[in-house]
């Protein structure tokens, strides 16, 4: 119960910080030029806080998945989506996503494409490969959650449902 409550709390705090970030971006458009630097610094601070909480969230989720069984039926669509979407990203990389992030996505995809493992083991491997991925978000100011939701919605939906169990 404790881990589930902590995950829910982290998720709530991440959402609150994202709302604050959106408000700061809105203010940045209308604020006087002499105040822009201060707001830009606040935006950078919020991004760092969000990235830290996201990393905490995924590390806690990773610790919990060890005790949860993932069936091949649950894992197969996640692995298939990850491998397919990673290939699309490699062929047409988005300009706003750092090369380091795309390399991590490719590494996870290569591990997920390994035919010698079950899909359930592949998904567990993907999750354990993600927390380092999130530390990249602090350095690049990439909204990792939005990137994953946009590119890997099946994985994100599964992870969210897992967190609620």
N, C-alpha and C positions, 0 to 999 in steps of 0.2 A: 504494500500500500504506500509506503513512504516514497519509493522511487516514482510511482505514478503521480503522487501529489507534487513531488519536486519537478517532474517533467511538465506538469500542467502549470506550475508557478513560473517556470522558465519561459514557457510558451506565452503566457500572459504578459510577462515583463518584456519579452521581445516585441510583442505586438504594440505595447505602450511606447517603447522606444521608437518603433517604426512610425507611429503616429506623430511623435515629437519631431522626428526627422522630416516627415512630410510637411509639418507646420513650419519648420525652419526653412525648408526649400521655398515654400510659399512666401515667407517673409523676405527671403533673399531677393526675390524679384521686385519687391516694392520698397525696400529699405533705402535710406540715403547712402550714397557711395562711401561716406566715411565710416559707416557701420558695417559694411559688407565683410570686412576682414574678421570682425568679431563673430558674425553669424557663420562664416565659412569655418572658423575654428570650432564652433559649437557643433556644426555638422560633422566635421572630422571626428570629434570626440564621441558623438552619438554612434557613428559608424563603427568605431573601435569597440564601444560597449556592446553593440548589437552582435558584432563578430565574436566577441568573447562569450556572450550568453549562448550564441548558436553553437559554439565549440563545446561549451559545457553541456548543452542539451544533447548533442550527438555523442559525446563521450559517455554520458549517463545512459543514453539509449543503447549504446554499444555494450555497456556492462550488463544491461538487462537482457539483451538478446541471447546471451549465453544460456540463460535458463529457459528460454522459450523455444519450442519446436517450430520450425518452419517447414511446411510440406513442399514437395516438389511442385505440386499444383499451384501453390501460392507464389512460389519463387520463379517459375518458368516465365510468366509474362514480364516480370520485373527484369530478369536477365535479358530476355529478348529485346525489350525496349532499350535497355542500357546499351547493349551491343549495337543495335541499329542506330540509335541517336548519336552515339559516340562516333560512329562512322560518318554520319551526316555532318557532325561538327568538325571532323577532321578534313572533310572535303570542302566545307564552306565555313571556315571559322569566323565567328562573330568578331567584329572589330573591338567591341567593348569588353571582351573576355581575355584576360592575360594568357599568354602562351603557357605559363606554368600551370594554370588551372586546366587548360585543355590537355596538357601532358598527363595530369593526374587522372582525368576522365578516360584517356586512352589506356593508361595503365590498368585501371579498374576494368575497362572493357576487355582488354586482353586476358586478364585473369578470369573474367566471367565467361569468355568464349572457350575456355579450356574444356574439351570434350570428356576429359577423364574424371570429372567431378559431377555430383548431383547438383541440381539447380539450388537446392536448399543450402548446400555448402557454399555455393557461389555467392548467394545473397549475403550470407554471414560474412564472407570475405569482403564483399563490397562495403558493408557497413563498417567493418574494422578498418578499411582503407580510407574511410571518409574523414575521421577527425583531423588527420594532418591536412587534408584538403581544406578544411575550414580555417586552419591557421593562415592559409594563403589569403583569406578574405581580409584579415587585418592589414596586411601589407598592401593589398591592391585596392582596397575599398570597394570590392565587388560585393554586391548583395547576393551572397551565395544561396540563400533560401529561395530568392526569386529565380536565380539561374537554374537551380535544381527543379523547382516547380514548373518552370517554363519548358525545360528540356527533358525531365524525367518524372512526369506526373504520376505514373503508376507506382514508381518507387516511393515518391513522397506521400502518396495516399496510403500505401501499405505501412510506411514508417509511422505516419500519424495514427493509424488504427492500432498499430503495435504499441505505441506509446500510451494509448488509452486503455489497453488491456490491464 
